[in-house]
Amino acid sequence: MASVVNPYATGAAVAAIGNSDLSLGTGIVMRMVLFIVMYIVGTLMVIRYAETVKKE
């Protein structure tokens, strides 16, 4: 889960695992990297779609 903006979802996922060594901040760097990559990919897809619509 790459949720950096919804701490409740991350907290629920950590609680579901049941490992006492994990906390809400565990893996924050990986979540930030995944969030940035997915944000860029999503933005590029929207721009590409907008260019297609604009041509029509």
C-alpha positions in Angstrom: 0.0 0.0 0.0 1.5 3.3 -1.0 -0.8 5.5 1.0 1.0 8.6 2.2 -2.0 10.8 2.4 -4.4 8.4 4.2 -2.7 7.3 7.5 -5.9 5.4 8.5 -5.5 2.9 5.7 -1.9 2.4 6.4 -2.6 2.0 10.2 -5.3 -0.5 9.4 -2.9 -2.5 7.2 -0.2 -2.5 9.9 -2.7 -3.5 12.6 -4.0 -6.4 10.4 -0.5 -7.8 10.1 -0.3 -8.1 13.9 3.5 -7.6 14.1 4.6 -5.5 17.1 7.8 -4.4 15.3 5.8 -2.5 12.7 4.5 1.1 13.2 2.7 3.6 11.2 6.0 5.1 9.9 7.4 1.8 8.9 8.3 1.9 5.2 7.5 5.6 4.7 10.3 6.0 2.3 9.1 3.2 0.0 5.5 4.6 0.2 6.7 8.0 -0.7 8.7 6.7 -3.7 5.7 4.6 -4.9 3.3 7.5 -4.4 5.6 9.8 -6.5 6.0 7.2 -9.3 2.2 6.5 -9.4 1.4 10.2 -9.3 3.7 10.9 -12.3 2.4 7.9 -14.3 -1.2 9.0 -13.6 -0.5 12.6 -14.6 1.1 11.5 -17.8 -1.9 9.2 -18.6 -4.3 12.1 -18.1 -2.2 14.4 -20.2 -2.1 11.8 -23.0 -5.8 11.3 -22.8 -6.4 15.1 -22.9 -4.3 15.4 -26.0 -6.3 12.7 -27.6 -9.6 14.4 -26.8 -8.3 17.8 -27.9 -7.4 16.3 -31.4 -11.1 15.3 -31.8 
